[in-house]
Amino acid sequence: MPGDYETIDERQRYVQQSGRDWEDFVMEKVNSDLDATESSLKVIRGDDVPKDSTLWNKLAIPVGEPSSTQKIWGDVDLVVVDELEQPLAVISCKTSLHGRLSETLFYAKVLRDLVPGLKIVFATSDKGRQQKKTWSSEWGSADKPTKDRLLGSHYLDGVYILNDGTKLGGIIKSLDELAGDLVDWTLE
């Protein structure tokens, strides 16, 4: 049961598994929604991109000294590719924010420099903030935005949420809208 852990390792395993389950859910949902539109786009897991592939080399970020050729794979949970395996978007999947949005924002800046036109989106279940023992969205609302909503609105192409309690508006949208936006972006 979530929250009942005997060790830190048990909690970490739970967090990793729930994150992986969320990625799987988002990938399966968006692929199913894309299939319904008869789009040739597909969502693949970032971890499954072969290190020697053109796609990996496009999305891996340079590190080390400026003259270094070393690269690492960043916060690329899911990649949306076209029929030629060209990247259209990166989907960062997180079940909650807890300081993780800054990582996504950093990689959004870096990846856009590497791949002009690449869309960076965030998919979350919005577990909310529960300091007051009642659920409150991590994203606030359009008229009372949280810092995360303001940052996401400025640096991301979309934030897609699976929680009916979240106040949508602007780039804060239902997860049901992601596939349609991806198809629209291919027409730009």
VEXDOVEX-957419 format. One record per atom (N, C-alpha, C, O): residue in one letter; x, y, z; atom name. Coordinates in steps of 0.2 Angstrom, whole numbers, plus 2048, in hexadecimal, padded with zeros to 3 digits. Each point is the difference from the previous one (the first is absolute). Example, Ala and Ser with C-alpha at 12.3 -4.5 7.8 and 13.67 -1.06 7.14 Angstrom:
2
 aa   x   y   z at
  a 842 7E4 827  N
  a 7FC 806 800 CA
  a 804 806 800  C
  a 805 7FF 803  O
  s 7F9 806 7F9  N
  s 804 806 801 CA
  s 7FC 805 803  C
  s 803 806 801  O
end
This chain:
188
 aa   x   y   z at
  m 804 7FA 800  N
  m 7FC 806 800 CA
  m 804 806 800  C
  m 805 801 804  O
  p 7FA 804 7F8  N
  p 804 806 800 CA
  p 800 804 807  C
  p 7FB 800 803  O
  g 80B 801 7FE  N
  g 801 804 807 CA
  g 803 7FB 805  C
  g 802 802 806  O
  d 7FD 7F8 7FA  N
  d 801 7FB 805 CA
  d 807 7FC 7FE  C
  d 800 7FB 7FC  O
  y 806 808 806  N
  y 806 7FD 7FE CA
  y 804 7FF 806  C
  y 800 804 804  O
  e 803 7F6 7FC  N
  e 805 7FE 805 CA
  e 807 803 7FF  C
  e 803 802 805  O
  t 7FF 7FF 7F5  N
  t 806 803 7FF CA
  t 800 805 7FA  C
  t 7FB 801 7FD  O
  i 80A 803 803  N
  i 801 805 7FB CA
  i 800 7FD 7F9  C
  i 7FD 802 7FB  O
  d 807 7F8 805  N
  d 800 7FC 7F9 CA
  d 7F9 7FE 7FE  C
  d 7FF 800 7FA  O
  e 7FD 7FE 80A  N
  e 7F9 7FE 7FE CA
  e 7FC 806 7FE  C
  e 7FD 7FF 7FA  O
  r 804 807 809  N
  r 7FD 806 7FD CA
  r 802 801 7F9  C
  r 7FC 802 7FC  O
  q 80B 7FE 804  N
  q 803 802 7F9 CA
  q 7FE 7FB 7FB  C
  q 7FE 802 7FA  O
  r 801 7F8 807  N
  r 7FE 7FB 7FB CA
  r 7F8 801 7FE  C
  r 7FF 800 7FA  O
  y 7FD 802 80B  N
  y 7F9 802 7FF CA
  y 800 806 7FB  C
  y 7FC 800 7FB  O
  v 808 805 807  N
  v 800 807 7FC CA
  v 802 7FE 7F9  C
  v 7FD 803 7FB  O
  q 809 7F9 804  N
  q 802 7FE 7F9 CA
  q 7FB 7FD 7FC  C
  q 7FF 801 7FA  O
  q 7FE 7FA 80A  N
  q 7FB 7FC 7FC CA
  q 7F9 804 7FE  C
  q 7FE 7FF 7FB  O
  s 800 805 80A  N
  s 7FA 804 7FE CA
  s 802 805 7FB  C
  s 7FC 802 7FB  O
  g 80A 801 804  N
  g 802 804 7FB CA
  g 800 7FC 7F9  C
  g 7FE 803 7FB  O
  r 805 7F7 805  N
  r 800 7FC 7FA CA
  r 7F9 7FE 7FE  C
  r 7FE 800 7FA  O
  d 7FE 7FF 80B  N
  d 7F9 7FE 7FE CA
  d 7FC 806 7FD  C
  d 7FC 7FF 7FB  O
  w 806 807 807  N
  w 7FD 806 7FE CA
  w 802 801 7F8  C
  w 7FC 802 7FC  O
  e 80B 7FD 803  N
  e 803 801 7F9 CA
  e 7FC 7FB 7FC  C
  e 7FE 802 7FA  O
  d 801 7F8 808  N
  d 7FD 7FB 7FC CA
  d 7F9 802 7FE  C
  d 7FE 7FF 7FB  O
  f 7FE 803 80A  N
  f 7F9 802 7FF CA
  f 800 806 7FB  C
  f 7FC 800 7FB  O
  v 808 805 806  N
  v 800 806 7FB CA
  v 802 7FD 7F9  C
  v 7FD 802 7FB  O
  m 808 7FA 804  N
  m 802 7FE 7FA CA
  m 7FA 7FC 7FD  C
  m 7FF 801 7FA  O
  e 7FE 7FA 809  N
  e 7FB 7FC 7FD CA
  e 7FA 804 7FF  C
  e 7FD 800 7FA  O
  k 801 805 80A  N
  k 7FA 805 7FF CA
  k 802 804 7F9  C
  k 7FB 800 7FC  O
  v 80A 803 804  N
  v 802 805 7FA CA
  v 800 7FC 7FA  C
  v 7FE 802 7FB  O
  n 806 7F8 805  N
  n 800 7FC 7FA CA
  n 7F9 7FE 7FE  C
  n 7FF 800 7FA  O
  s 7FD 7FE 80A  N
  s 7F9 7FE 7FF CA
  s 7FC 806 7FD  C
  s 7FD 7FF 7FB  O
  d 804 806 808  N
  d 7FD 806 7FD CA
  d 802 802 7F9  C
  d 7FD 803 7FC  O
  l 80A 7FD 803  N
  l 803 801 7FA CA
  l 7FD 7FB 7FA  C
  l 7FF 802 7FB  O
  d 801 7F8 807  N
  d 7FD 7FB 7FC CA
  d 7F9 802 7FD  C
  d 7FF 7FF 7FA  O
  a 7FD 803 80B  N
  a 7F9 802 7FE CA
  a 800 806 7FB  C
  a 7FB 801 7FD  O
  t 80A 803 803  N
  t 801 805 7FB CA
  t 803 7FE 7FA  C
  t 800 804 7FB  O
  e 802 7F6 804  N
  e 804 7FD 7FA CA
  e 806 804 7FF  C
  e 802 800 7FA  O
  s 801 803 80B  N
  s 806 803 800 CA
  s 806 7FB 7FF  C
  s 800 7FB 803  O
  s 805 807 7FA  N
  s 806 7FC 800 CA
  s 805 801 806  C
  s 805 7FC 800  O
  l 7F9 809 804  N
  l 804 801 806 CA
  l 800 7FA 805  C
  l 7FB 7FC 800  O
  k 80A 803 804  N
  k 800 7FB 805 CA
  k 804 802 806  C
  k 805 804 7FF  O
  v 7F9 7FA 807  N
  v 804 802 806 CA
  v 804 7F9 802  C
  v 7FE 7FB 800  O
  i 809 807 801  N
  i 804 7FA 802 CA
  i 803 802 807  C
  i 801 806 801  O
  r 801 7F5 802  N
  r 804 801 807 CA
  r 807 803 7FE  C
  r 804 7FD 7FC  O
  g 7FE 808 808  N
  g 807 803 7FF CA
  g 805 7FB 802  C
  g 805 800 7FC  O
  d 7FA 7FC 809  N
  d 805 7FB 802 CA
  d 801 7FB 7FA  C
  d 805 7FC 800  O
  d 7F6 803 7FB  N
  d 801 7FB 7FB CA
  d 803 802 7FA  C
  d 801 7FD 7FB  O
  v 801 80A 805  N
  v 804 803 7FA CA
  v 807 7FD 800  C
  v 803 801 805  O
  p 7FF 7FC 7F6  N
  p 807 7FD 800 CA
  p 805 805 800  C
  p 7FF 805 7FC  O
  k 806 7FA 808  N
  k 805 805 801 CA
  k 804 802 7F9  C
  k 803 805 800  O
  d 7FD 7F6 7FC  N
  d 804 802 7FA CA
  d 7FC 802 7FA  C
  d 802 801 7FA  O
  s 7F7 801 808  N
  s 7FC 802 7FB CA
  s 800 808 7FE  C
  s 803 804 804  O
  t 7FB 7FE 7F6  N
  t 7FF 807 7FF CA
  t 7FC 804 805  C
  t 801 805 802  O
  l 7F9 7F8 800  N
  l 7FC 803 804 CA
  l 803 801 807  C
  l 7FF 805 803  O
  w 805 7F6 800  N
  w 804 801 806 CA
  w 804 806 7FF  C
  w 801 804 805  O
  n 803 7FC 7F6  N
  n 805 805 7FF CA
  n 7FD 807 7FF  C
  n 803 805 802  O
  k 7F7 7FC 7FC  N
  k 7FC 806 7FF CA
  k 7FE 803 807  C
  k 800 806 801  O
  l 7FE 7F5 803  N
  l 7FD 802 807 CA
  l 805 7FF 806  C
  l 7FE 803 805  O
  a 807 7FA 7FA  N
  a 805 800 805 CA
  a 804 807 801  C
  a 801 803 7FB  O
  i 800 7FF 80B  N
  i 803 806 801 CA
  i 807 800 801  C
  i 803 7FC 804  O
  p 801 809 7F9  N
  p 807 800 801 CA
  p 802 802 808  C
  p 7FD 804 803  O
  v 808 7F9 7FF  N
  v 803 801 807 CA
  v 807 801 800  C
  v 803 7FE 7FB  O
  g 800 804 80B  N
  g 807 800 800 CA
  g 803 807 7FE  C
  g 7FC 805 7FF  O
  e 80A 7FB 7FF  N
  e 804 806 7FD CA
  e 7FD 801 7FA  C
  e 7FD 7FC 7FC  O
  p 803 80B 802  N
  p 7FD 802 7F9 CA
  p 803 7FB 7FA  C
  p 7FC 7FF 7FB  O
  s 80A 7FF 805  N
  s 803 7FC 7FB CA
  s 7FE 7F9 800  C
  s 801 7FC 7FC  O
  s 7FB 802 80A  N
  s 7FF 7F9 801 CA
  s 7FA 7FD 7FB  C
  s 7FC 804 7FE  O
  t 804 7F6 800  N
  t 7FB 7FD 7FC CA
  t 7FB 7FC 804  C
  t 7FC 7FC 7FD  O
  q 805 804 80A  N
  q 7FC 7FC 804 CA
  q 7F9 802 800  C
  q 7FF 806 801  O
  k 7FC 7F6 800  N
  k 7F9 801 800 CA
  k 7FD 7FC 805  C
  k 802 7FA 802  O
  i 7F8 809 801  N
  i 7FC 7FC 805 CA
  i 7F9 800 7FD  C
  i 7FE 805 7FD  O
  w 7FE 7F6 806  N
  w 7F9 800 7FE CA
  w 7FD 804 806  C
  w 800 7FE 806  O
  g 7FC 807 7F9  N
  g 7FD 804 805 CA
  g 7F9 7FE 802  C
  g 7FE 7FA 800  O
  d 7FD 80A 802  N
  d 7FA 7FF 802 CA
  d 7FB 7FF 7FA  C
  d 7FC 804 7FF  O
  v 805 7F6 7FE  N
  v 7FC 7FE 7FA CA
  v 7FC 7FA 802  C
  v 803 7FB 7FE  O
  d 7F8 806 805  N
  d 7FC 7FA 802 CA
  d 7FD 7FD 7FA  C
  d 800 7FA 7FF  O
  l 7FC 80A 7FD  N
  l 7FD 7FD 7F9 CA
  l 802 805 7FB  C
  l 801 806 801  O
  v 7FF 7F7 7F9  N
  v 802 804 7FA CA
  v 7FA 7FF 7FB  C
  v 7FE 7FA 7FE  O
  v 800 80B 7FF  N
  v 7FB 800 7FA CA
  v 804 800 7FA  C
  v 803 805 7FE  O
  v 7FC 7F6 7FD  N
  v 804 800 7FA CA
  v 7FB 7FF 7FA  C
  v 7FB 7FE 801  O
  d 808 805 7F9  N
  d 7FC 7FF 7FA CA
  d 802 7F9 7FD  C
  d 804 7FD 803  O
  e 7F9 802 7F7  N
  e 802 7FA 7FC CA
  e 807 7FF 7FE  C
  e 802 7FB 7FF  O
  l 802 80B 801  N
  l 807 800 7FF CA
  l 804 7FF 806  C
  l 806 801 800  O
  e 7F7 7FE 806  N
  e 803 800 806 CA
  e 803 807 802  C
  e 805 800 804  O
  q 7F8 805 7F9  N
  q 802 807 802 CA
  q 7FD 802 806  C
  q 7F9 7FF 801  O
  p 80A 804 804  N
  p 7FC 802 806 CA
  p 7FC 806 7FF  C
  p 802 805 7FE  O
  l 7F8 7FB 805  N
  l 7FB 806 800 CA
  l 800 803 807  C
  l 7FF 806 801  O
  a 801 7F5 804  N
  a 7FF 803 807 CA
  a 803 7FB 805  C
  a 801 7FA 7FE  O
  v 800 809 807  N
  v 802 7FC 806 CA
  v 7FB 801 805  C
  v 7FE 805 802  O
  i 800 7F5 801  N
  i 7FB 800 806 CA
  i 803 7FE 806  C
  i 803 7FB 801  O
  s 7FE 80A 804  N
  s 802 7FF 807 CA
  s 7FA 7FE 804  C
  s 7FB 803 801  O
  c 806 7F7 802  N
  c 7FA 7FD 804 CA
  c 802 800 807  C
  c 805 7FD 802  O
  k 7F7 806 802  N
  k 801 800 807 CA
  k 7F9 800 804  C
  k 7FB 803 7FE  O
  t 805 7F8 807  N
  t 7FA 800 803 CA
  t 7FE 806 805  C
  t 7FA 801 801  O
  s 80C 802 801  N
  s 7FF 806 804 CA
  s 806 804 7FF  C
  s 805 7FE 7FD  O
  l 7FB 809 805  N
  l 805 804 7FF CA
  l 806 7FF 805  C
  l 805 7FE 7FE  O
  h 7FA 804 808  N
  h 805 7FF 805 CA
  h 807 802 7FE  C
  h 804 7FC 801  O
  g 7FC 80A 7FC  N
  g 807 802 7FE CA
  g 802 7FD 7F9  C
  g 806 802 7FE  O
  r 7F6 7FA 7FF  N
  r 803 7FD 7FA CA
  r 7FE 804 7F9  C
  r 803 7FF 7FB  O
  l 7F9 806 806  N
  l 7FF 804 7FA CA
  l 806 804 7FE  C
  l 801 801 7FA  O
  s 803 801 80B  N
  s 806 804 7FE CA
  s 805 7FC 7FB  C
  s 803 802 7FC  O
  e 7FD 7F7 805  N
  e 804 7FC 7FC CA
  e 7FD 800 7F9  C
  e 804 800 7FB  O
  t 7F6 7FF 804  N
  t 7FC 800 7FA CA
  t 802 807 7FC  C
  t 801 800 7FA  O
  l 7FE 806 80A  N
  l 801 806 7FD CA
  l 807 801 7FD  C
  l 801 803 7FB  O
  f 804 7FA 809  N
  f 807 801 7FE CA
  f 801 7FC 7FA  C
  f 803 803 7FB  O
  y 7FB 7F7 804  N
  y 800 7FC 7FA CA
  y 7FC 803 7FA  C
  y 803 7FF 7FB  O
  a 7F8 804 807  N
  a 7FC 803 7FA CA
  a 805 806 7FD  C
  a 800 800 7FA  O
  k 803 804 80A  N
  k 804 805 7FD CA
  k 806 7FD 7FC  C
  k 801 802 7FB  O
  v 802 7F9 808  N
  v 806 7FD 7FC CA
  v 7FE 7FC 7FA  C
  v 803 801 7FB  O
  l 7F7 7FB 806  N
  l 7FE 7FC 7FA CA
  l 7FE 805 7FA  C
  l 801 7FE 7FA  O
  r 7FB 807 808  N
  r 7FE 805 7FA CA
  r 806 803 7FD  C
  r 800 801 7FA  O
  d 806 800 809  N
  d 806 802 7FD CA
  d 803 7FB 7FB  C
  d 802 802 7FB  O
  l 7FD 7F8 807  N
  l 803 7FA 7FC CA
  l 7FB 7FF 7FA  C
  l 803 7FE 7FB  O
  v 7F7 802 806  N
  v 7FB 7FE 7FB CA
  v 7FB 806 7FF  C
  v 7FB 7FF 803  O
  p 806 806 7F9  N
  p 7FB 805 7FF CA
  p 7FA 7FD 7FE  C
  p 7FF 7FC 7FC  O
  g 7FB 807 807  N
  g 7FA 7FE 7FE CA
  g 7FD 7FA 804  C
  g 7FA 7FF 800  O
  l 80A 7FE 804  N
  l 7FE 7FA 805 CA
  l 7FB 803 805  C
  l 802 805 803  O
  k 7F9 7F8 7FE  N
  k 7FB 801 805 CA
  k 802 7FD 806  C
  k 802 7FA 800  O
  i 7FD 809 806  N
  i 801 7FD 807 CA
  i 7FA 801 804  C
  i 7FE 805 801  O
  v 7FF 7F5 801  N
  v 7FA 800 804 CA
  v 801 7FC 806  C
  v 805 7FC 801  O
  f 7F7 805 804  N
  f 800 7FD 806 CA
  f 7F9 7FD 801  C
  f 7FB 803 800  O
  a 805 7F6 802  N
  a 7FA 7FD 802 CA
  a 800 7FE 807  C
  a 805 7FD 802  O
  t 7F6 804 801  N
  t 800 7FF 808 CA
  t 7F9 7FE 802  C
  t 7FB 802 7FD  O
  s 804 7FA 808  N
  s 7FA 7FE 803 CA
  s 7FD 805 805  C
  s 7FB 800 802  O
  d 80A 805 7FF  N
  d 7FE 806 805 CA
  d 7FE 7FD 807  C
  d 7FA 800 802  O
  k 80A 7FD 802  N
  k 7FF 7FD 806 CA
  k 7FE 805 805  C
  k 7FD 7FF 805  O
  g 805 808 7FA  N
  g 7FE 805 804 CA
  g 804 802 805  C
  g 805 7FC 802  O
  r 7FA 809 802  N
  r 803 802 806 CA
  r 7FB 7FF 806  C
  r 7FA 802 7FF  O
  q 809 7FA 806  N
  q 7FB 7FE 805 CA
  q 803 802 807  C
  q 7FE 7FD 805  O
  q 805 809 7FB  N
  q 802 802 807 CA
  q 7FA 802 804  C
  q 801 7FF 806  O
  k 7FA 803 7F8  N
  k 7FA 802 804 CA
  k 7FB 7FA 801  C
  k 7FA 801 801  O
  k 808 7F9 7FD  N
  k 7FC 7FA 801 CA
  k 7FB 7FF 7FB  C
  k 7FB 7FC 800  O
  t 804 809 7FB  N
  t 7FB 800 7FB CA
  t 804 801 7F9  C
  t 805 803 800  O
  w 7F8 7FA 7FB  N
  w 804 800 7F9 CA
  w 800 807 7FE  C
  w 7FA 803 800  O
  s 80B 7FF 7FD  N
  s 801 807 7FC CA
  s 805 7FF 7FB  C
  s 805 7FD 801  O
  s 7F8 805 7F9  N
  s 805 7FF 7FA CA
  s 806 803 800  C
  s 801 805 803  O
  e 804 7F7 7FB  N
  e 807 803 7FF CA
  e 801 806 7FB  C
  e 805 803 800  O
  w 7F6 7FE 7FC  N
  w 800 804 7FB CA
  w 7FC 807 801  C
  w 800 804 7FC  O
  g 7FC 7FC 80A  N
  g 7FC 806 801 CA
  g 7FA 800 7FB  C
  g 7FE 7FC 7FD  O
  s 801 80B 801  N
  s 7FB 801 7FA CA
  s 803 806 7FC  C
  s 805 803 802  O
  a 7F7 7FE 7F9  N
  a 802 806 7FC CA
  a 800 806 803  C
  a 805 805 7FF  O
  d 7F7 7FC 806  N
  d 7FF 807 803 CA
  d 805 800 807  C
  d 801 805 802  O
  k 800 7F5 800  N
  k 805 7FF 806 CA
  k 805 7FB 7FF  C
  k 800 7FB 803  O
  p 804 806 7F8  N
  p 805 7FB 7FE CA
  p 806 7FF 805  C
  p 802 805 804  O
  t 800 7F5 7FD  N
  t 806 7FE 804 CA
  t 806 802 7FC  C
  t 800 802 7FA  O
  k 806 7FE 80A  N
  k 806 802 7FC CA
  k 801 7FA 7FB  C
  k 803 802 7FA  O
  d 7FB 7F8 807  N
  d 801 7FB 7FB CA
  d 7FC 801 7FA  C
  d 802 7FF 7FA  O
  r 7F8 803 807  N
  r 7FC 802 7FA CA
  r 803 806 7FC  C
  r 800 7FF 7FA  O
  l 802 806 809  N
  l 804 805 7FC CA
  l 806 7FE 7FD  C
  l 801 802 7FA  O
  l 803 7FA 809  N
  l 806 7FD 7FD CA
  l 7FE 7FC 7FA  C
  l 803 801 7FA  O
  g 7F9 7FA 807  N
  g 7FE 7FC 7FB CA
  g 7FD 803 7FA  C
  g 801 7FF 7FA  O
  s 7FB 807 807  N
  s 7FD 803 7FB CA
  s 805 804 7FC  C
  s 7FF 801 7FA  O
  h 806 801 809  N
  h 806 804 7FC CA
  h 805 7FB 7FC  C
  h 802 802 7FB  O
  y 7FF 7F8 808  N
  y 806 7FC 7FD CA
  y 7FE 7FA 7FD  C
  y 804 7FD 7FD  O
  l 7F5 801 804  N
  l 7FE 7FA 7FD CA
  l 7FB 801 7FA  C
  l 7FD 805 800  O
  d 802 7F6 7FC  N
  d 7FB 801 7FB CA
  d 7F9 7FD 802  C
  d 7FB 801 7FD  O
  g 805 7FC 809  N
  g 7FA 7FD 802 CA
  g 801 7FC 807  C
  g 805 7FD 801  O
  v 7F6 804 803  N
  v 7FF 7FC 806 CA
  v 7FA 7FC 800  C
  v 7FA 803 7FF  O
  y 806 7F7 801  N
  y 7FA 7FB 7FF CA
  y 7FF 7FC 806  C
  y 804 7FD 803  O
  i 7F6 804 7FF  N
  i 7FE 7FE 807 CA
  i 7FA 7FB 800  C
  i 7FC 800 7FC  O
  l 805 7FB 808  N
  l 7FB 7FB 801 CA
  l 7FD 800 807  C
  l 801 7FC 804  O
  n 7FB 80A 7FD  N
  n 7FD 801 807 CA
  n 7FA 805 7FF  C
  n 801 805 7FE  O
  d 7F9 7F8 803  N
  d 7FA 805 7FF CA
  d 800 806 804  C
  d 7FD 805 7FF  O
  g 807 7FB 807  N
  g 800 805 804 CA
  g 804 806 7FE  C
  g 800 805 803  O
  t 805 7FA 7F9  N
  t 805 805 7FD CA
  t 7FC 805 7FC  C
  t 7FC 7FE 7FC  O
  k 805 808 805  N
  k 7FD 806 7FC CA
  k 804 801 7FA  C
  k 806 801 800  O
  l 7F7 7FD 7FA  N
  l 803 800 7FA CA
  l 800 807 7FD  C
  l 7FC 805 802  O
  g 808 7FD 7F9  N
  g 800 806 7FD CA
  g 807 802 7FE  C
  g 805 7FE 803  O
  g 7FC 805 7F7  N
  g 807 802 7FD CA
  g 803 7F9 7FE  C
  g 7FC 7FC 7FC  O
  i 80A 803 806  N
  i 803 7FA 7FD CA
  i 7FF 7FA 805  C
  i 802 7FB 7FF  O
  i 7FA 807 807  N
  i 7FE 7FA 804 CA
  i 7FA 7FD 7FE  C
  i 7FA 803 800  O
  k 807 7F7 7FD  N
  k 7FA 7FD 7FD CA
  k 7FF 7F9 802  C
  k 804 7FD 804  O
  s 7F7 800 7FA  N
  s 7FE 7F9 802 CA
  s 805 7FB 7FC  C
  s 802 802 7FA  O
  l 800 7F9 809  N
  l 804 7FB 7FC CA
  l 7FD 7FD 7FA  C
  l 803 7FF 7FB  O
  d 7F6 802 805  N
  d 7FC 7FE 7FA CA
  d 802 804 7FA  C
  d 7FF 7FE 7FA  O
  e 804 808 807  N
  e 801 805 7FA CA
  e 807 7FF 7FD  C
  e 802 803 7FB  O
  l 802 7F9 808  N
  l 807 7FF 7FE CA
  l 801 7FE 7F9  C
  l 804 803 7FC  O
  a 7F9 7F7 802  N
  a 800 7FE 7FA CA
  a 7FE 805 7FA  C
  a 804 800 7FB  O
  g 7F7 803 806  N
  g 7FD 805 7FC CA
  g 805 806 7FF  C
  g 802 802 7FA  O
  d 801 800 80B  N
  d 806 805 800 CA
  d 806 7FE 7FC  C
  d 802 803 7FC  O
  l 800 7F6 805  N
  l 805 7FE 7FC CA
  l 7FF 800 7F9  C
  l 804 801 7FC  O
  v 7F6 7FC 802  N
  v 7FE 800 7F9 CA
  v 800 807 7FD  C
  v 803 802 7FB  O
  d 7FA 803 809  N
  d 800 807 7FE CA
  d 807 803 7FF  C
  d 802 804 7FB  O
  w 803 7FA 809  N
  w 807 802 7FF CA
  w 803 7FE 7FA  C
  w 805 803 7FE  O
  t 7F9 7F7 7FF  N
  t 803 7FE 7FA CA
  t 7FE 804 7FA  C
  t 803 800 7FB  O
  l 7F8 804 806  N
  l 7FD 804 7FB CA
  l 803 807 800  C
  l 7FF 804 7FB  O
  e 805 7FE 80A  N
  e 803 807 801 CA
  e 805 800 7FB  C
  e 804 806 7FF  O
end
